[in-house]
């Protein structure tokens, strides 16, 4: 038995899709444990690019079971569109299993998400308006609709009509919006329920039996640690827990089943949306990193804010996730810089801070303490071993390992599967 967890060690968008795709070739089961279709993974296989939102990255490996776990908020319309796109590219989708305990995203969630964000005005938090937060709100409020209820047509109609009436009150009376058509929505979503029914299982049993049979299980999620509802830069966070603990709850296994936690870390730092960003480069250097790294959101298309690598943040992620190793991504983007900087601490009111603060007021006043390293000019995209990397690239990686305290077992030097250096066993 071997269970590997993949977590984003920054604000998401670290390149998890590539590592998950790479490791899923060895996995028997890949589980998506949290989030919704508000974030995505981009996977490149050969010359074909796949943008995955709800469906686990193991879908590109024919022998892998792909589980959408109970911690996910499930958009049926988005899911069906996604599998149709995969089918058109010749991908077999029969390996997908959807948890009967996952909560369903409906049109009223998206409408309330949009109206609530607009009502915040200048205080917008940067939601994708896909209804993720409102669906999790219903889950916590205990008024949500789960997959097991969704595919039970008579029961679904009863609870759905009641819920739609309540949500239309919120839409019209609080936000001044237009009410949604209950009958038309019910008819459409009954069709969706029939379409997804063949995929629905008690996925916690599937994962448990795989573990008992000694199979390899890979747990994945969306976003990153700094977007975690508890441990992220609140309130500029997502509505779930994209951390190792969140994945165990969202997949139905105990924490003692985990063998390895891989922290996906860009060789620099990016984030989307508002909130403090200590190492942000509002300069030509930041623009160059964005251009070279093609730093635009998979789902939203929004340009990402870019900056130097922040090891205060990565050490924090290592601690709260129990990260056992790093997968260092997009190292090739840094080729060509004369010098590189790594943030090793923060300066706040004349004092040095070595731990990531909870207060955004404090974080917003922190200044980065940088260590400068020589860069490299060589193209590293064809390097297939650590030893073939330029000496300065090797030293950059070694310094990151020293600062964070764990090894970089995976190094990515390009977007393709083949452009990956492996320095140790994961499973």
C-alpha positions as CSV (number, residue, x, y, z in Angstrom):
1,X,0.0,0.0,0.0
2,X,1.2,3.5,-0.9
3,X,-0.7,6.7,-0.6
4,X,0.6,9.9,-2.0
5,X,-0.9,13.4,-1.5
6,X,-0.2,16.2,-3.9
7,X,-0.6,19.7,-2.4
8,X,0.0,23.2,-3.8
9,X,2.6,24.9,-1.5
10,X,1.7,28.4,-2.6
11,X,-1.5,30.1,-3.9
12,X,-2.4,27.4,-6.4
13,X,-1.5,27.3,-10.1
14,X,1.9,25.7,-9.2
15,X,1.7,23.1,-12.0
16,X,0.0,20.3,-9.9
17,X,-1.6,18.9,-13.1
18,X,1.7,17.9,-14.6
19,X,2.9,16.1,-11.5
20,X,-0.4,14.4,-10.8
21,X,-0.5,13.3,-14.4
22,X,3.1,12.0,-14.1
23,X,2.5,10.2,-10.8
24,X,-0.9,8.9,-11.8
25,X,0.8,6.7,-14.4
26,X,1.9,4.6,-11.5
27,X,-1.3,4.9,-9.5
28,X,-4.3,2.5,-9.4
29,X,-6.6,5.2,-8.1
30,X,-6.5,9.0,-8.3
31,X,-8.9,10.9,-6.0
32,X,-9.9,14.6,-6.3
33,X,-10.7,15.5,-2.7
34,X,-11.9,19.1,-2.6
35,X,-12.9,22.2,-4.5
36,X,-15.0,22.5,-7.7
37,X,-14.7,23.6,-11.3
38,X,-13.4,27.0,-10.1
39,X,-9.8,25.9,-10.7
40,X,-8.1,23.6,-13.2
41,X,-5.1,21.6,-14.1
42,X,-3.4,21.9,-17.4
43,X,-1.8,18.7,-18.6
44,X,0.3,18.4,-21.8
45,X,0.7,14.9,-23.4
46,X,2.7,15.0,-26.6
47,X,1.3,17.9,-28.6
48,X,-2.1,17.6,-27.0
49,X,-3.2,20.0,-24.1
50,X,-5.9,19.1,-21.7
51,X,-7.6,21.6,-19.3
52,X,-9.1,19.5,-16.5
53,X,-11.5,21.1,-13.9
54,X,-13.5,18.5,-12.0
55,X,-12.1,15.3,-13.5
56,X,-9.0,13.9,-11.9
57,X,-5.8,14.0,-13.9
58,X,-5.5,10.2,-13.9
59,X,-8.2,10.2,-16.6
60,X,-5.4,10.3,-19.2
61,X,-4.2,6.9,-18.0
62,X,-6.4,4.0,-19.2
63,X,-5.8,1.7,-16.2
64,X,-6.5,4.3,-13.5
65,X,-9.7,4.6,-11.5
66,X,-10.6,8.3,-11.2
67,X,-12.6,9.4,-8.1
68,X,-14.4,12.7,-7.6
69,X,-14.6,12.5,-3.8
70,X,-17.2,13.6,-1.2
71,X,-15.2,16.8,-0.5
72,X,-15.8,18.2,-4.0
73,X,-18.7,20.4,-4.9
74,X,-20.0,19.0,-8.1
75,X,-21.3,21.0,-11.0
76,X,-23.2,18.5,-13.2
77,X,-23.4,20.8,-16.3
78,X,-19.7,21.5,-16.1
79,X,-18.9,17.8,-15.6
80,X,-20.9,16.7,-18.6
81,X,-19.3,19.4,-20.8
82,X,-15.9,18.3,-19.6
83,X,-16.4,14.6,-20.4
84,X,-17.8,15.5,-23.8
85,X,-14.6,17.5,-24.5
86,X,-12.5,14.5,-23.5
87,X,-14.5,12.1,-25.6
88,X,-13.9,14.3,-28.6
89,X,-10.2,13.9,-28.0
90,X,-10.5,10.2,-27.8
91,X,-10.3,9.8,-24.0
92,X,-12.1,6.9,-22.4
93,X,-14.2,8.3,-19.4
94,X,-15.6,5.0,-18.1
95,X,-13.1,5.0,-15.2
96,X,-14.8,8.0,-13.5
97,X,-16.5,7.5,-10.2
98,X,-18.5,10.2,-8.4
99,X,-19.1,10.2,-4.7
100,X,-22.7,9.9,-3.7
101,X,-21.9,12.2,-0.7
102,X,-20.6,15.1,-2.8
103,X,-22.7,18.2,-2.8
104,X,-24.2,19.6,-6.1
105,X,-23.7,23.1,-7.5
106,X,-26.9,24.5,-9.0
107,X,-27.7,27.7,-11.0
108,X,-28.8,29.5,-7.9
109,X,-25.4,29.0,-6.4
110,X,-23.7,30.7,-9.4
111,X,-26.3,33.5,-9.4
112,X,-25.9,34.3,-5.7
113,X,-22.1,34.0,-6.1
114,X,-22.2,36.7,-8.8
115,X,-24.6,39.0,-7.1
116,X,-22.8,38.8,-3.7
117,X,-19.4,39.6,-5.3
118,X,-20.9,42.6,-7.2
119,X,-22.4,43.8,-4.0
120,X,-19.0,43.9,-2.3
121,X,-17.9,46.6,-4.7
122,X,-14.4,47.7,-4.0
123,X,-14.1,44.9,-1.4
124,X,-14.5,42.0,-3.9
125,X,-12.6,38.9,-2.9
126,X,-12.0,37.6,-6.5
127,X,-14.4,34.7,-6.7
128,X,-14.7,33.0,-10.0
129,X,-18.5,33.2,-9.7
130,X,-18.9,29.5,-10.3
131,X,-21.0,29.0,-7.2
132,X,-18.4,27.2,-5.2
133,X,-18.6,29.3,-2.0
134,X,-22.5,29.4,-1.9
135,X,-22.6,25.6,-2.4
136,X,-20.1,25.1,0.5
137,X,-22.3,27.5,2.5
138,X,-25.3,25.3,2.0
139,X,-23.3,22.3,3.0
140,X,-22.2,23.9,6.3
141,X,-25.8,25.2,6.8
142,X,-27.0,21.7,6.3
143,X,-29.4,22.7,3.5
144,X,-27.3,21.4,0.6
145,X,-28.3,18.7,-1.9
146,X,-26.0,15.7,-2.3
147,X,-25.5,13.5,-5.3
148,X,-27.4,10.6,-3.6
149,X,-30.4,12.9,-3.3
150,X,-29.9,14.4,-6.8
151,X,-30.2,11.1,-8.5
152,X,-33.4,10.1,-6.5
153,X,-35.9,12.0,-8.8
154,X,-39.0,12.1,-6.6
155,X,-37.1,13.1,-3.5
156,X,-34.9,15.5,-5.4
157,X,-37.9,17.4,-6.8
158,X,-39.3,17.9,-3.3
159,X,-36.2,19.3,-1.8
160,X,-35.1,21.2,-4.9
161,X,-38.4,23.2,-5.2
162,X,-38.2,24.2,-1.5
163,X,-34.5,25.2,-1.9
164,X,-35.2,27.1,-5.2
165,X,-38.0,29.1,-3.5
166,X,-35.7,30.1,-0.7
167,X,-32.9,31.0,-3.0
168,X,-35.2,33.1,-5.3
169,X,-36.1,35.1,-2.2
170,X,-32.4,35.9,-1.5
171,X,-31.8,36.7,-5.2
172,X,-34.7,39.1,-5.5
173,X,-35.2,40.6,-2.1
174,X,-31.6,40.9,-0.9
175,X,-29.7,41.5,-4.2
176,X,-32.5,42.8,-6.4
177,X,-31.9,40.1,-9.1
178,X,-34.3,38.2,-11.3
179,X,-35.8,35.0,-10.0
180,X,-34.8,31.7,-11.6
181,X,-37.3,29.5,-13.4
182,X,-37.9,26.6,-11.0
183,X,-39.7,24.3,-13.5
184,X,-37.2,24.8,-16.3
185,X,-34.2,24.3,-14.0
186,X,-35.8,21.2,-12.5
187,X,-36.4,19.7,-15.9
188,X,-32.8,20.4,-17.1
189,X,-31.2,19.0,-13.9
190,X,-33.3,15.8,-13.9
191,X,-31.7,15.1,-17.3
192,X,-28.3,15.8,-15.8
193,X,-29.0,13.5,-13.0
194,X,-29.8,10.6,-15.3
195,X,-26.6,11.3,-17.3
196,X,-24.3,11.1,-14.3
197,X,-26.1,8.2,-12.5
198,X,-23.9,5.5,-14.1
199,X,-20.8,7.2,-12.6
200,X,-22.1,7.4,-9.0
201,X,-20.7,5.2,-6.3
202,X,-19.9,5.1,-2.6
203,X,-16.3,6.2,-3.4
204,X,-15.0,5.9,0.1
205,X,-15.5,2.1,-0.2
206,X,-13.6,2.1,-3.5
207,X,-10.7,3.9,-2.0
208,X,-10.7,1.9,1.2
209,X,-10.7,-1.4,-0.7
210,X,-7.9,-0.2,-3.0
211,X,-5.8,0.5,0.1
212,X,-6.6,-2.8,1.7
213,X,-5.6,-4.5,-1.6
214,X,-2.2,-2.8,-1.4
215,X,-2.8,-0.6,-4.4
216,X,-1.3,2.8,-5.1
217,X,-3.6,5.8,-4.4
218,X,-3.0,9.4,-5.3
219,X,-4.9,12.2,-3.7
220,X,-5.1,15.5,-5.5
221,X,-7.0,18.8,-5.1
222,X,-7.3,22.2,-6.6
223,X,-5.8,25.6,-5.5
224,X,-3.0,25.8,-2.9
225,X,-2.2,25.9,0.8
226,X,-2.4,29.7,0.9
227,X,-6.0,29.5,-0.3
228,X,-7.0,27.1,2.5
229,X,-10.1,28.3,4.4
230,X,-8.2,28.1,7.7
231,X,-4.5,28.4,6.8
232,X,-4.7,30.7,3.8
233,X,-4.7,34.5,3.4
234,X,-8.2,34.9,4.7
235,X,-10.6,36.2,3.4
236,X,-8.8,35.9,0.0
237,X,-9.2,32.2,0.1
238,X,-11.3,29.4,-1.3
239,X,-14.1,27.7,0.5
240,X,-12.5,24.4,1.2
241,X,-9.3,22.8,2.5
242,X,-6.7,22.3,-0.3
243,X,-4.3,20.8,2.3
244,X,-3.3,17.3,3.1
245,X,-5.8,17.1,6.0
246,X,-8.6,18.3,3.8
247,X,-7.9,15.7,1.2
248,X,-8.2,12.8,3.7
249,X,-11.6,14.1,4.8
250,X,-12.6,14.8,1.2
251,X,-11.7,11.2,0.1
252,X,-12.8,9.2,3.1
253,X,-9.5,7.9,4.4
254,X,-7.6,8.3,7.6
255,X,-4.4,10.4,7.9
256,X,-2.5,7.3,9.0
257,X,-2.9,5.9,5.4
258,X,-0.7,8.7,3.9
259,X,2.9,7.7,3.1
260,X,4.2,10.8,1.2
261,X,3.1,14.4,0.8
262,X,4.5,16.1,-2.2
263,X,4.4,19.9,-2.1
264,X,4.2,21.4,-5.6
265,X,6.2,24.6,-5.6
266,X,7.0,27.0,-8.5
267,X,10.6,28.1,-8.8
268,X,9.1,31.6,-8.2
269,X,5.7,32.8,-6.7
270,X,2.4,33.7,-8.3
271,X,-1.1,34.5,-7.2
272,X,-4.4,35.5,-8.7
273,X,-6.7,38.1,-7.1
274,X,-6.4,40.4,-4.2
275,X,-4.4,40.3,-1.0
276,X,-0.9,40.9,0.2
277,X,2.0,39.4,-1.8
278,X,5.3,40.1,-0.1
279,X,7.6,39.2,-3.0
280,X,5.5,40.6,-5.8
281,X,7.4,42.2,-8.7
282,X,5.5,45.1,-10.1
283,X,8.2,45.6,-12.6
284,X,9.6,44.5,-15.9
285,X,11.1,41.4,-14.2
286,X,7.6,40.4,-13.0
287,X,6.2,41.0,-16.5
288,X,9.0,38.9,-18.0
289,X,8.3,36.0,-15.6
290,X,4.6,36.2,-16.4
291,X,5.3,36.2,-20.2
292,X,7.8,33.3,-20.0
293,X,5.7,31.3,-17.6
294,X,2.5,31.9,-19.5
295,X,1.0,32.9,-16.2
296,X,-2.7,33.2,-17.0
297,X,-5.4,31.2,-15.2
298,X,-6.5,27.8,-16.7
299,X,-10.2,28.5,-15.9
300,X,-10.4,32.3,-15.7
301,X,-7.7,33.5,-18.1
302,X,-6.8,36.1,-15.5
303,X,-3.1,37.3,-15.5
304,X,-1.3,36.1,-12.4
305,X,0.7,38.4,-10.2
306,X,4.4,37.3,-10.2
307,X,7.3,37.5,-7.8
308,X,10.5,35.9,-6.5
309,X,10.3,32.6,-4.6
310,X,9.1,33.0,-1.0
311,X,10.5,30.3,1.2
312,X,8.8,31.7,4.3
313,X,5.5,30.6,2.6
314,X,6.8,27.3,1.4
315,X,8.2,26.4,4.9
316,X,4.8,27.3,6.3
317,X,3.1,24.9,3.8
318,X,5.6,22.2,4.6
319,X,4.6,22.5,8.3
320,X,0.8,22.5,8.0
321,X,0.8,19.8,5.3
322,X,3.5,17.6,6.6
323,X,5.2,17.8,3.2
324,X,7.9,15.2,2.8
325,X,9.3,16.5,-0.5
326,X,9.1,19.2,-3.1
327,X,8.2,19.1,-6.8
328,X,9.9,22.2,-8.1
329,X,8.1,23.4,-11.2
330,X,8.8,25.8,-14.1
331,X,12.5,26.0,-13.3
332,X,13.0,26.7,-17.0
333,X,11.2,30.0,-16.8
334,X,14.1,31.4,-14.8
335,X,16.7,30.7,-17.4
336,X,18.4,33.8,-18.7
337,X,18.3,35.9,-15.6
338,X,21.7,37.3,-14.5
339,X,20.7,36.9,-10.8
340,X,17.9,35.4,-8.9
341,X,16.4,36.2,-5.5
342,X,15.0,34.0,-2.8
343,X,13.0,35.5,0.1
344,X,14.3,33.9,3.3
345,X,12.4,36.1,5.9
346,X,10.2,39.1,6.3
347,X,11.1,42.5,7.9
348,X,8.2,43.9,9.9
349,X,8.6,47.1,12.0
350,X,12.3,46.6,12.2
351,X,12.1,43.0,13.3
352,X,12.6,39.7,11.4
353,X,9.7,37.4,10.9
354,X,10.4,33.8,10.0
355,X,6.9,32.4,10.2
356,X,4.0,33.3,8.0
357,X,1.6,35.6,9.9
358,X,-2.1,35.2,10.1
359,X,-2.9,38.9,10.0
360,X,-3.2,40.4,6.5
361,X,-2.6,43.8,8.1
362,X,0.8,42.5,9.3
363,X,1.5,40.6,6.1
364,X,0.7,43.7,4.0
365,X,3.4,45.7,5.9
366,X,6.1,43.0,5.6
367,X,9.1,43.6,3.4
368,X,11.0,40.7,1.9
369,X,14.5,39.8,3.1
370,X,16.3,38.5,0.0
371,X,19.2,36.3,-0.7
372,X,20.7,36.8,-4.1
373,X,22.1,33.9,-6.2
374,X,23.7,33.9,-9.6
375,X,21.4,32.8,-12.5
376,X,22.1,30.7,-15.6
377,X,21.8,31.5,-19.3
378,X,21.6,27.9,-20.6
379,X,18.4,26.3,-22.0
380,X,17.6,23.6,-19.5
381,X,14.5,22.2,-21.2
382,X,16.3,19.1,-22.5
383,X,18.1,18.2,-19.2
384,X,16.9,14.8,-18.0
385,X,19.1,14.5,-14.9
386,X,20.0,16.8,-12.0
387,X,23.7,16.6,-13.0
388,X,23.0,17.9,-16.5
389,X,21.6,21.1,-15.1
390,X,23.9,24.2,-15.1
391,X,25.8,24.5,-11.8
392,X,24.0,27.7,-10.8
393,X,20.6,25.9,-11.4
394,X,21.8,23.1,-9.2
395,X,22.8,25.5,-6.5
396,X,19.5,27.3,-6.7
397,X,17.7,24.0,-6.0
398,X,20.1,23.0,-3.2
399,X,19.5,26.3,-1.5
400,X,15.7,25.9,-1.6
401,X,16.1,22.4,-0.1
402,X,18.2,23.9,2.7
403,X,15.8,26.6,3.5
404,X,12.6,24.5,3.4
405,X,14.2,21.4,5.0
406,X,13.0,18.7,2.5
407,X,14.4,17.4,-0.8
408,X,13.2,18.4,-4.3
409,X,12.5,14.9,-5.6
410,X,10.8,16.2,-8.8
411,X,12.1,19.1,-11.0
412,X,10.2,20.3,-14.0
413,X,12.1,21.9,-16.9
414,X,9.2,22.2,-19.3
415,X,5.5,21.5,-19.8
416,X,5.7,18.0,-21.3
417,X,5.8,14.8,-19.4
418,X,9.2,14.0,-20.7
419,X,10.6,17.3,-19.3
420,X,10.8,16.0,-15.8
421,X,13.8,15.1,-13.6
422,X,13.1,12.5,-10.9
423,X,15.6,12.4,-8.0
424,X,14.0,9.8,-5.7
425,X,11.1,7.4,-5.3
426,X,7.6,8.8,-4.5
427,X,5.6,5.6,-4.2
